[in-house]
Amino acid sequence: MDIQETENAKTLKKYGKKIGGIRISDMVIEICREVHLSGEPLIAIKALGEFRALSEACKADPYLEDNMLYGFNNMLERAQIQTE
């Protein structure tokens, strides 16, 4: 991780602490709705960037981070199965 990535991670973790888990969850739901309503593949890919930022914000709370990592590990397992 370079210096800018480290600073970004600190900023997002601080943001997560400020807004809390319920707001983070609301933001995820809002992003999902926008993607669903648009039906545009590019909008879905841009949402990944927003999810990436929110996953860093989840690191402010161990409960949120554990649940976020559960989802990450599920996707990792799927990728591993499909690349064997």
PyMOL commands that set and color helices and strands:
alter all, ss='L'
color gray80, all
select helices_A, chain A and resi 3-38+41-60+62-82
alter helices_A, ss='H'
color red, helices_A
deselect
rebuild
show_as cartoon
